[in-house]
């Protein structure tokens, strides 16, 4: 629960910070992977070299219960002085998996590091693919692994 509280505070700080509003455009993405909260979407601020986003999606559907995932992330293409805007390094905090509970499944929260390739560049609309190395600990289970992502940023 503490991670949800901290994530909410960071989201509010990003939303009302004057710097992101001055230099960035808004972006919306749809896809599957950590960048999209499972199968879902992200919304954030986009500059020429990075995206700061909040993600929400469906992590798991099991019978009559659905597990939702929330997350925060930052992707940048200028961390290692790449000569193109296609190669992004990701930092992510949020849902990384699910654990079985008495009444269904609950999300496991954690964090990770990843890589995303933007076919049209990070500052343009287009498809992206990538992977994330994620780890987290729930109340009874842990989750660690590499996860593929694919989506479209508008």
ZICOR-V393110 format. One record per backbone hydrogen bond with DSSP energy under -1.0 kcal/mol. CO is the residue of the C=O (numbers start at 1). NH is the residue of the N-H. E is the energy in kcal/mol with one decimal. If there is no record, write none. Layout:
{{CO | NH | E} {CO | NH | E}}
This chain:
{{1 | 5 | -1.9} {2 | 6 | -2.4} {3 | 7 | -2.5} {4 | 8 | -2.3} {5 | 9 | -2.0} {6 | 10 | -2.3} {7 | 11 | -2.3} {8 | 12 | -2.2} {9 | 13 | -2.3} {10 | 14 | -2.5} {11 | 15 | -2.3} {12 | 16 | -1.9} {17 | 21 | -1.1} {18 | 22 | -1.5} {19 | 23 | -1.7} {20 | 24 | -1.4} {25 | 46 | -4.2} {27 | 44 | -2.1} {28 | 154 | -3.6} {29 | 42 | -2.0} {30 | 152 | -2.5} {31 | 40 | -2.2} {32 | 150 | -2.2} {33 | 36 | -1.5} {33 | 38 | -2.4} {34 | 37 | -1.6} {38 | 33 | -2.6} {39 | 58 | -2.2} {40 | 31 | -2.2} {41 | 56 | -2.4} {42 | 29 | -2.4} {43 | 54 | -2.6} {44 | 27 | -2.3} {45 | 52 | -2.4} {46 | 25 | -3.2} {49 | 77 | -2.8} {50 | 47 | -2.9} {51 | 75 | -2.6} {52 | 45 | -2.4} {53 | 73 | -2.3} {54 | 43 | -2.3} {55 | 71 | -1.9} {56 | 41 | -2.6} {57 | 69 | -2.8} {58 | 39 | -2.0} {60 | 67 | -3.3} {62 | 65 | -2.4} {65 | 62 | -2.9} {67 | 59 | -3.2} {67 | 60 | -1.5} {69 | 57 | -2.1} {70 | 95 | -2.3} {71 | 55 | -2.8} {72 | 93 | -2.7} {73 | 53 | -2.4} {74 | 91 | -2.3} {75 | 51 | -2.3} {76 | 89 | -2.7} {85 | 122 | -2.5} {86 | 118 | -3.0} {88 | 116 | -2.6} {89 | 76 | -2.0} {90 | 114 | -1.7} {91 | 74 | -2.3} {92 | 112 | -2.3} {93 | 72 | -3.2} {94 | 110 | -2.8} {97 | 108 | -3.0} {99 | 106 | -2.5} {101 | 104 | -1.2} {104 | 101 | -3.2} {106 | 99 | -2.6} {108 | 96 | -3.3} {108 | 97 | -1.0} {109 | 137 | -1.1} {110 | 94 | -2.3} {111 | 135 | -2.5} {112 | 92 | -2.1} {113 | 133 | -3.2} {114 | 90 | -2.5} {115 | 131 | -2.1} {116 | 88 | -3.3} {117 | 129 | -1.8} {121 | 124 | -1.5} {126 | 153 | -2.6} {127 | 119 | -2.1} {128 | 151 | -2.3} {129 | 117 | -3.6} {130 | 149 | -2.6} {131 | 115 | -2.3} {132 | 147 | -2.8} {133 | 113 | -1.8} {134 | 145 | -2.2} {135 | 111 | -2.4} {136 | 143 | -2.7} {141 | 138 | -3.6} {143 | 136 | -2.3} {145 | 134 | -2.8} {147 | 132 | -2.2} {149 | 130 | -2.0} {150 | 32 | -2.7} {151 | 128 | -2.4} {152 | 30 | -2.2} {153 | 126 | -2.3}}
